[in-house]
Amino acid sequence: MLAALLAKDVQWIGISDALIYAIIGFAVTFVGIFILIFFIWLLGKVVKQTSVARSKKKTEPVKETPVEVPAASDEIGEEVRVAIIAAIAAYYAGENSSCEFKVKRIKRI
């Protein structure tokens, strides 16, 4: 079987033809890789835009009435509590987190 394959007349090509075929092969390969990278990049942009749109749609201002808690002498003042809650809310807003973190009580340990 191997002898039958080798017995066929094989057309030999020159160095210039081989060089042209190699350059065409490299070009086709790089263009194909570039197209794949572009489609993956484009898909990432589309997914990011849809996730941002969903998060903006889900994020609605929640109106809650503050609960009046009598302040004891060893508890933290209301201004400090509000500052802590605002800092935590700003942190989670900057992270684009979907965590629904709510501060109910702040106690000194």
N, C-alpha and C positions, 0 to 999 in steps of 0.2 A: 504494500500500500504506500509506504514511504517512497519507494522507488518510482511508483507511478506518479506521485506528486512532483518529484524532482525531475522526472523525465520530460515534463512539459516545457515548452519554450518560454523562458522568462525574459521579459524585456528589461534591459538594464537602462537606468537613467543616469544622466551625467550629474556632476556636482552642482552646476547652476540650477538644474531642474529640482534637485533635492533641496537646495537652499530656498528656492521660491516656495516649494511645498511646505517647508518648515516655517517660513515667515507667515504664510497664509494660515497655517495651523495655530501658531502663536497668537496671531491677531484674532482669529475666531474664538479662541479660548479666553483671551482677555476681555473681549467684548461681551462674551457670555457671562463671565464673572462680574463685570461691571453692571450688566443688566440685572443680575440676581441681587447684587448689593443695593442697587437703586430701588428695586421692588421691596426688599426688606426694610430699607430706610423709610420708604413711603408708607408701608404698612404700619410701622412704628409711629409715624406722625398721625395717621388716621386713628389708631387706637388711643393715643394720648389725647387727641382732640375730643373723642367721644367720652373718654373717662373724665376729662375736665368738664364737659357739658353735663354729664350725669351728676358730678359732685356739686356743680352750681345749682342744678335742678333740685337736688336733695337738700341742700343747705338753705333752710329758711329760718329767719329769726324766730326764736322761741321766746314768747313773752311769758315770763314767770313772775309771780308776785313774790317779793322778798319776804322771808319769814322773820318775824321779830323774835329774837332770842334775848332774854334778859342777860345783860353782861355782868359777869361775876368779877370780883377784884383780880383773880389770877388769869382771866381770859385775855385774849388779844383784842385790841380795839377794832372798831368797825372799819376805819380807814385802812388798817393793815390787812384785814381780811379781804376787803374789796381789791386792794392792790395785788394780793396773792392770787385771787380768782382771775383778775384781769391778766396777770402774767401767764397763768396756766392756759387761759383761753387763747392768748396771743401765740403761745408756743404751739398749741395744737392747730391753730389756723395757719401758721407758717409751715407746718409739716404736711398740710393737706390730708390730715388723718380723718378717718371716719369714726373715730372714737367719740362716743357720746359721754364724755367725762363731766360729772357734775360734782361740785364741792358742796357737801351738805353741812359739814362742821369742821372747824379748825380748833384743835386743842393743843395747848402747850404740854409737851411731854417732860 
